[in-house]
Amino acid sequence: MDSPLHHFELHPIIHLSLGGLDISINKAIIAMWIGLALVFGLFMVASGKGRLLIPGKLQSVLEIAMEFIQGMVDEFIGKEEGKKYFSFVASLFFFILTCNLIGLIPGSYTITSQIAVTGAFAVGIFLMTLVIGFSRHGGHFLSILVPPGIPKVMIPIMIPIEIISMLARPLSLAVRLFANMTAGHTVLAVLFGLAMTAPVWIGWMPFGFTVIINGLEVAIAFIQAYIFTTLTCVYIGDVIRLH
Amino acid sequence: MPQFEQFEVFSSLIFWSLLSFGIFFFLLKKFVFPPILDTLEEREKKIREDIESADKLKQEAVAIKESLENELKSAHEKAKTIVQMATSESKKIQEKSLEETQSKVKQMQNDMEREIEVARNKLMSEVRGFTAALTISSTEKFLKKTMDDTDRKKLAEESIEEVLKEMQQG
């Protein structure tokens, strides 16, 4: 029997390279593309087919999702400021949700179970918050490292602590999503491995669990997408408000 | 764990995921979000406007109801006055016509009485003439003898008086 982690391995399907950089296309990338294409198609159907003032079912679902994200953006970034970041946050939410969900189809792949991908997004968001902070507040942005109202003697200790906590943000953001996706898929792989190898009279049990855990994984896909985007909003809100 | 061991796939994963996200973001921002956000805004605006106009209409309805009630009240009062006036007028007319009829009846009665009086007088004088002649002739026949003029006249007068007395009594 294969290791339950075996299915996380990726092998290039189409070999490509860009200036010496290997950009070969593998299963994870294809799965991501299929998912994104489906979601985009669904969006186009829902929003393109004559948007109605009295919405149909698909439009209602989409509108509820949008209002949900809008509420999140309004709460953590601010009603006026939030408008600028809404598209980014909503795209991020749907991107992560799509990647999380597409991986639940057997034989597919969750690209968000790759620490390299979640790390790239987390670092990207971290750098974006730094850019937003410096462009809005200039040098004054560094005051984010000094919590308001602390005694001056504490400042030399607080600054390194704040720097560490700032750096921990992208790390925790990346690891949380990656770990959740990896763990879920590993559990599913283990249970399904059991179901396949065990005799039928006992094998139905791990198989039943696979079904239950699969349902749970759908919920986790939503929750992790929500957490990732909420934290993104919080980080953006923090650098806009400076504390 | 492959995710920490397969460094060779990192570059392609990072490249394609960031690029795909970029394109996904661009497409959503350009084609999907604006119409949906517009619809949401439009709906919110419409609902707000509808509620406002409904409030306005309600206020108008209340005002119209009040004015109508006032009009109805005044119309009722007017009608009441008209009915009262008509009643008193008709009463007056009734009284007047009754009076007129009564006076007419009285007048007719008076006229009748006068006519009766005249007729009676006429009748009486005629009766008197006939009676005189009758009395004379019957007396002459009864006595079968002539009398002088004085006796005749006296006797005639007496007979007449008697007849008249009887007639008046009758």
Interface residues (C-beta under 8 A of the other chain):
Chain A: L5 H6 F8 E9 L10 P12 L16 L18 L21 D22 I23 S24 I25 N26 A28 I29 M32 W33 L36 F40 F43 M44 A46 S47 G48 R51 L52 L53 P55 Q59 L62 E63 M66 E67 F86 S87 F88 A90 S91 L92 F94 F95 I111 S113 Q114 I115 A116 V117 A120 F121 G124 F178 T182
Chain B: M1 P2 Q3 F4 Q6 E8 V9 F10 S11 S12 L13 I14 F15 W16 S17 L18 S20 F21 F24 F25 L27 L28 K29 F31 V32 F33 P35 I36 L37 D38 T39 L40 E42 R43 K46
